[in-house]
Amino acid sequence: MEYITNQHFENEEISFDGAHYIGCSFKNCTIHIHKLNFDYDRCTFTDTKFKLSPKIYWLQNIYSLLPNSLRGNTVLQA
């Protein structure tokens, strides 16, 4: 798994697949999740959209994988 540390992302399209984000900030980004092989620690999400692949959207507990301290207009989309 690729480790990405202390990076600031703004106005970007990002795939979480295969990466572990540590101490990163995401502002006005779109995060794509196609597989459940990702992780994050100590990251912030402001006005960020999470787009889930239809292949994993059916998982009822996917919400527990997403940050519980989202800020702004952060949304989850399928």
matplotlib code that plots the C-alpha trace (Angstrom):
import matplotlib.pyplot as plt

x = [0.0, 1.3, 1.7, 0.9, 1.7, 1.0, -0.3, -2.8, -5.3, -7.6, -10.0, -8.8, -10.2, -8.6, -8.8, -8.4, -7.8, -4.5, -3.3, -3.0, -3.4, -1.8, -2.3, -3.6, -6.2, -8.8, -10.7, -13.3, -12.2, -14.0, -12.8, -13.5, -13.7, -13.8, -12.4, -12.1, -8.3, -7.5, -7.0, -6.5, -5.4, -5.7, -7.0, -9.5, -12.2, -13.8, -16.5, -15.5, -17.6, -17.1, -18.2, -18.6, -18.4, -21.8, -19.9, -19.4, -22.3, -24.5, -22.3, -24.4, -21.5, -19.5, -20.4, -18.3, -15.2, -15.7, -14.7, -17.1, -15.9, -16.7, -16.9, -18.8, -20.9, -19.2, -21.5, -21.6, -22.7, -23.0]
y = [0.0, 3.5, 5.9, 9.5, 11.8, 15.5, 16.5, 19.2, 18.5, 21.2, 21.0, 17.6, 14.2, 11.5, 7.7, 6.3, 2.8, 1.3, 4.2, 5.1, 8.8, 10.1, 13.7, 15.0, 17.6, 17.5, 20.7, 20.8, 17.4, 14.5, 11.2, 8.0, 4.7, 1.6, -1.0, -1.2, -1.3, 2.1, 3.7, 7.2, 8.6, 12.1, 13.6, 16.5, 16.7, 20.1, 20.5, 17.1, 14.5, 10.8, 8.8, 5.1, 2.6, 0.8, -2.4, -1.5, 0.9, -1.9, -2.3, -0.9, -0.2, 1.8, 4.9, 3.7, 3.8, 7.5, 10.3, 11.2, 14.8, 16.0, 19.8, 22.0, 20.5, 17.1, 14.5, 10.8, 9.8, 6.6]
z = [0.0, -0.9, 2.1, 1.5, 4.4, 5.3, 1.8, 1.1, -1.7, -3.1, -6.0, -7.1, -8.1, -6.0, -5.9, -2.4, -3.8, -2.7, -0.6, 3.1, 3.7, 7.0, 8.2, 4.8, 4.2, 1.5, 0.5, -2.2, -3.6, -5.1, -3.6, -5.6, -3.8, -6.1, -3.6, 0.1, 0.1, 1.5, 4.9, 6.4, 9.7, 11.1, 7.8, 7.4, 4.8, 3.9, 1.2, -0.2, -2.1, -1.7, -4.8, -4.2, -7.0, -7.5, -6.8, -3.2, -2.6, -1.3, 1.8, 4.6, 6.9, 4.4, 6.3, 9.3, 7.0, 6.2, 8.5, 11.3, 11.5, 8.0, 7.5, 5.1, 2.4, 2.3, 0.7, -0.1, -3.7, -5.5]

ax = plt.figure().add_subplot(projection="3d")
ax.plot(x, y, z, "-o")
ax.set_aspect("equal")
plt.show()
